[in-house]
Amino acid sequence: MKRIFVVILGLWLTASALAAQDHAAIQSVITDQLQAFHERDVAAAWSFASPNIKRLFGNEGNFGAMVQQGYPMVWDNADVRFLDLRDMAGFWWQKVMIRDAQGGLHLLDYQMIATPQGWQINGVTLLPAPDLGV
């Protein structure tokens, strides 16, 4: 019985360590892409996009224009806070609160996928604005 407990504990600790590494890697990818947009380095930002996103937009210019027009808070981000990371139907979703250059808060959900090149961004969903109490 004690031996089974030790094996289960070992597996749990290993899984927890892997989950923590994935969490850090996911946050790093999102942070690096946001920094690239902040610096107007669309080529670098494009490198964090998944193959699906790259097929959808075709090239970094189309991708950059879409982000600039459709996600201005990502294009002109000023502050980023990571909220919960969730596994939903086999996809990892990282909730992120972004403050834009004008001080407005925005809540986004980043869909992340593991690829041979590491974690990549597979899509971003704008969520309803956070409810800020007075």
Phi, psi and omega per residue, in radians:
M1 nan -0.784 3.136
K2 -1.086 -0.676 -3.141
R3 -1.099 -0.737 3.109
I4 -1.088 -0.743 3.125
F5 -1.061 -0.763 -3.136
V6 -1.100 -0.724 3.125
V7 -1.124 -0.801 3.129
I8 -1.091 -0.762 3.116
L9 -1.076 -0.741 3.112
G10 -1.082 -0.762 3.103
L11 -1.109 -0.730 -3.138
W12 -1.116 -0.765 3.133
L13 -1.132 -0.687 3.095
T14 -1.111 -0.800 3.120
A15 -1.100 -0.697 3.120
S16 -1.111 -0.721 3.126
A17 -1.139 -0.735 3.102
L18 -1.111 -0.730 3.124
A19 -1.091 -0.707 3.120
A20 -1.135 -0.680 3.099
Q21 -1.137 -0.756 3.116
D22 -1.094 -0.754 3.140
H23 -1.019 -0.835 3.138
A24 -1.115 -0.708 -3.138
A25 -1.147 -0.723 3.124
I26 -1.092 -0.826 3.127
Q27 -1.088 -0.649 3.134
S28 -1.119 -0.745 3.127
V29 -1.082 -0.818 -3.128
I30 -1.124 -0.787 3.128
T31 -1.041 -0.783 -3.115
D32 -1.139 -0.677 3.115
Q33 -1.181 -0.746 3.114
L34 -1.074 -0.685 3.093
Q35 -1.118 -0.707 3.112
A36 -1.084 -0.762 3.090
F37 -1.106 -0.734 3.134
H38 -1.024 -0.629 3.139
E39 -1.551 0.018 -3.131
R40 1.102 0.527 3.094
D41 -1.702 1.392 -3.062
V42 -1.122 -0.599 3.119
A43 -1.066 -0.757 3.107
A44 -1.164 -0.748 3.121
A45 -1.052 -0.711 3.127
W46 -1.051 -0.589 -3.092
S47 -1.145 -0.324 3.136
F48 -1.612 -0.066 -3.141
A49 -1.417 2.533 3.141
S50 -1.246 2.883 3.059
P51 -0.997 -0.617 3.109
N52 -1.082 -0.772 3.125
I53 -1.145 -0.704 -3.135
K54 -1.142 -0.662 3.069
R55 -1.154 -0.705 -3.094
L56 -1.115 -0.752 -3.059
F57 -1.709 -0.346 3.019
G58 1.447 -0.721 3.139
N59 -2.728 2.899 -3.061
E60 -1.138 -0.524 3.116
G61 -1.133 -0.810 3.090
N62 -1.086 -0.716 -3.141
F63 -1.096 -0.850 3.141
G64 -1.066 -0.727 3.122
A65 -1.112 -0.705 3.119
M66 -1.092 -0.780 -3.137
V67 -1.141 -0.788 -3.122
Q68 -1.051 -0.723 -3.098
Q69 -1.486 -0.686 -3.031
G70 -1.643 -0.398 -3.103
Y71 -2.345 1.126 -3.079
P72 -1.077 -0.463 3.109
M73 -1.232 -0.429 3.053
V74 -1.397 -0.755 3.128
W75 -1.061 -0.771 -3.119
D76 -2.013 0.970 -3.113
N77 -1.370 2.492 -3.128
A78 -2.045 -0.524 -3.109
D79 -2.665 2.500 -3.074
V80 -2.312 2.359 3.041
R81 -2.282 2.283 3.119
F82 -1.574 2.293 3.117
L83 -1.862 -2.356 -3.043
D84 -1.402 2.589 3.030
L85 -1.918 2.185 -3.058
R86 -2.255 2.569 3.018
D87 -1.749 2.011 3.138
M88 -2.234 1.993 3.090
A89 0.960 0.681 3.084
G90 1.494 0.000 3.086
F91 -1.984 2.503 3.067
W92 -1.630 2.299 3.134
W93 -2.104 2.164 3.109
Q94 -1.894 2.031 3.095
K95 -1.450 2.317 -3.052
V96 -2.335 2.335 3.018
M97 -1.802 2.182 -3.097
I98 -2.073 2.337 2.998
R99 -1.717 2.212 3.138
D100 -1.431 3.094 -3.075
A101 -1.095 -0.418 3.134
Q102 -1.610 0.008 3.099
G103 1.696 -0.037 3.130
G104 -1.305 2.537 3.115
L105 -1.715 2.449 -3.134
H106 -2.386 2.478 3.113
L107 -1.937 2.200 -3.129
L108 -2.241 2.663 3.064
D109 -2.052 2.088 3.139
Y110 -1.714 2.147 3.024
Q111 -1.538 2.189 -3.078
M112 -2.002 2.498 3.049
I113 -2.292 2.561 3.061
A114 -1.494 2.260 3.118
T115 -2.216 2.967 3.062
P116 -1.022 -0.403 3.111
Q117 -1.554 0.036 -3.104
G118 1.891 -2.940 3.128
W119 -1.200 2.421 3.094
Q120 -2.397 2.751 -3.125
I121 -1.488 2.151 -3.072
N122 -1.851 -0.010 3.117
G123 2.804 2.769 3.115
V124 -2.366 2.320 3.115
T125 -2.044 2.254 3.056
L126 -1.415 2.164 -3.130
L127 -1.695 2.849 3.071
P128 -0.964 2.560 -3.114
A129 -0.978 2.492 3.120
P130 -1.106 2.501 3.111
D131 -1.440 1.905 -3.115
L132 -1.785 2.030 3.129
G133 -1.370 2.738 3.134
V134 -1.580 nan nan
